[in-house]
Structures are given as structure tokens and as C-alpha cells.
């Protein structure tokens, strides 16, 4: 009887050892705080869209002109909806609508938000039990001597084989692993939820940047087209002056130097026209890239630069609206809250946690001879000593929080700066348009009088060329003023955070 009992003990122990790998759970697993990146700005889509002042290479003045600078992902796009063959008529709202669908900044922002939502789902999954099912068949042979069990035979005065088996068994079971009470996991989910909210706000801000990028580039193309039209008029003026000088030379009422001077002016105007046309074509290609159009598409821009319909904007009202509506500021605030929750999550690692583990199934040498087997356990895990890990986690979370707080305060200052700069640009552009419109009228009157004097033989081509250059400069200044005014309106809408919603009222298809 002793030998039978000992043999049974040996086989039971051997079976327990051989099956342990398949019937174990994770016991006493402690939750760990998920740390955030040091900077919340790493969650935003790369690239910027800014309105800034630059010296225009195509104007005859040295006045700084506003321009839109697009960098990073906002420069590109994915292919959009196929367009019909032939010219494409494109209004500004239509262009922005297409840009919001195809611009790479929007696409990348959406992908980033999807990744954050997936991380939120992962954090949520830690709050639910993990259940798996398995079915298996095993054939095994055990060397009892490897486990030190052959000494039992000596102790009982008998002899037992050191090799057991081979033998077979089948099993089907369900496994459960559940951290039922983990404050750290709960706070990790709260943090992930806040980060997801911040990501959605950043995605909304990306739409504002696309509106500014597409709208500003559209205005640049319109400005370039208007300069080409104005330059063609200058070429026509220079050609008429050259023809008149040639006629006067043939009649003996003029000198060759006047003819040569007028020819130089004509060729100079033609050269400027070629440069403007080349710049216009390049801007159209850049614009097509922004909104996912084929770069060889023939686009007809239906809008024109205008200066009507402008409502006065109070600085205090604009600043208040920006602090309420700017999506990037709200995103920075949400990221700051997420960092605060991470500190709380790291601190909660010191709290006990309760987990349940186990399995239930059927096991036997054959499916028809199986019997129910189960293990159920509950574990209360209490941190005692971790070598300073939790303190390090808290310290890292606090450092991230300080960085997020600094970024939020900096973002508030940036929003205020954007609004103030946009208002300055708007006031400056309004003054430029008024003066340029008056100056353009005087320059045209001067040119008409000088041409009359030249036709009457009272003056030479020097005065005509000077008058033409003044008229060209006045026309370019007027076009630049209209462009600056429209861009300032769009930039102010972006600074306040309403560019997408205010677009139709900002540019209702004005003509001039």
C-alpha cells in the first residue's frame, strides 16, 4: 500500500509539473502608470502655416508685403476626387473644401488621432477581464529523476522506474485574468481619455491651418494673376511709346537716343512680364499640391481681390474670442490636464490592487473520459519595497506636468500675439489700400498728360518712361494692398479660431 501511494504521489507530482505551463495565470500583477511624452507639442501634426512680411520680388517698391508660408505636411496632399476633363472653375470655398479633404496635414492629423484613440482603447481594456479559451491534445513522457523524485523509492524500500509514460491527455479550458481593482489602471484610462480629447482638438486646429494655407495661397495666385494683367498694360504702353518714337524718328522730329531708350523700356517690361508669368505658373503648381489636384490641371480662379464688406473689429473682443475658440489653446489645456492625471496615476502605484485569476475546463486521457478541472484565486497585492521605482515615476510625471504647464502659458501668449499681429496687419492694409487707390488714380492722370505732351513733341521719352514706371508702381502697390487686406482678414479669422466658419462671409465672391 505504501508503494502504491508513493507511486501515485510521484505520478501526480509529475503530471502537475508537466501541466503547470498550460494552467497558470498572472497573479498579483501591479498596475503601472503610463508616462506621457515630455512635450505635448509632439502630439500635433508637424508643419506650420504662418502669415508673415516679406519683400516681394515682383513689385517695383521696397515695401514689405505679407505672404503665407506653408511648411511640413501642409505643403502636400493625397489624390482627391477625380476632376472632369477640361478647365476647372474653382472658387475659394470650393478650394478650401477640397483642401479639407485631401491636404496631407489633415490626413496626418486624422491618423495621429486614430493612434491616440487606439491607445485609449488599450487603456480601457485593462479595466476588463482578459478571457481566453484553449483546446489541446498532449502526449508526454516524464523523467522523474530530473525532478529528484526517484529518492522516494529508496525511502520506502522499493524500486520505482525513473521514466513515466508515454501517456496522453486532452484538455479544453477557459482562462481568466482580471485586475479587478487597480486605481492606477483607472487613472491611466482617464489620462488616455483626456489625451484623446486633446488630439481631437488638435485635429480641429489642423482644419483651421488648412483653411489659412489654402485661402492664403489662393489669394497669392489671384495677386500674381492681377500683376500679370497690370504688367501686360505696361508692355502695351511701352510698345505704343516705342512705335511713336520710331514714327517721330522717321519724320525727323526725334532723335535715335529716344528710340533706343523706349526700346530698352519695352524690353524691360517684357522681361518683367515673363518673370511674373513664370512665378504665376509655379504658384499654381504649389496650390494644386495643397488641395490634391493634378499639377497640370487647368484651373480657372473665379474670385477676385476686393476691399468691401469689412466690419470693424475691437481688439478686446478679438482677444476674448481667441481665448475661447482657438482649438490649439484648448488642446494645450487638455494636454496639461492629462499630465496632471499622469501624476495622480503614478502616485496610485503605491495603493494595493486586487486581481482574480484562474481557469475552468475538462481534462482526461480521451474526450469521452474527461473530467472538470478548475483553479480560482484572488490576490491582494500590496507594494512594500520597489527600490524607488514609484518615486521615479512620480518625479518623471511631475517634470512632464511642468513642461505642459509652460507650453500652455506659452500658447496663450502666442494666441494673443497672433491676434495683435493680425489686427496690426489689417489696419496697415486698410491704410495701404486707401492710399494706393488714390495714388493709382493720380499716376494714371499723370501718364495721360505726359503721353499727350510726348505726342505733341513737347517732351521726350525720358518723361514718358518715368510716368509709366510711376503708374506701374502705383498699380502694383494697389494690388499688394488688396492682397494684404484680404490676407489680413483671413489671418485674423485664423487668429480668433473661426477661419473655417467665417470663410464664406469673409470672401463672398467680391469683384473690383
Buried (B, 14 or more C-beta within 10 A) or exposed (E): EEBEEBBEEBBEBBBEBBBEEBBEBEBBBBBBBBBBBBBBBEBBBBBBBBBEEEEBEBBBEEBBBBBBEBEBBBBBBEEBEEBEEEEBEBBBBBBBBBBBBBBBBBBBBBEBBEEBBEBBEEBBEBBEEBEEEEEEEEEBEBEBEEEEBBEBBEEBEEEBEBEBBEBEBBBBBEBBBBBEBBBBBBBBBBBBBBBBBBBBBBBBBBBBBBBBBBBBBBBBBBBBBBBBEBBBBBBEBBBBBBEBBBEBBEEEEBBEEBBBBBBBBBEBBBEBBEEBBEBBEEBBEBBBBBBBBEEEBEBEBEBBBBBEEBEEBEEEEBBEBBBEBBBBBBBBBBBBBBBBBBBBBBBBBBBEBBBBBBBEBBBBEEEEEBEEBEBEEEBEBEEEEEEEEBBEBBEBBBBBBEBBBEBBEEBBEBBBEBBBBBBEBBEBBBEBBEBBBEBBEEBBEBBEEBBEBBEEEEBBBEBBBBBBBBBBBBBBBBBBBBBBBBBBBBBBBBBBBBBBEBBEEBBEEBEE
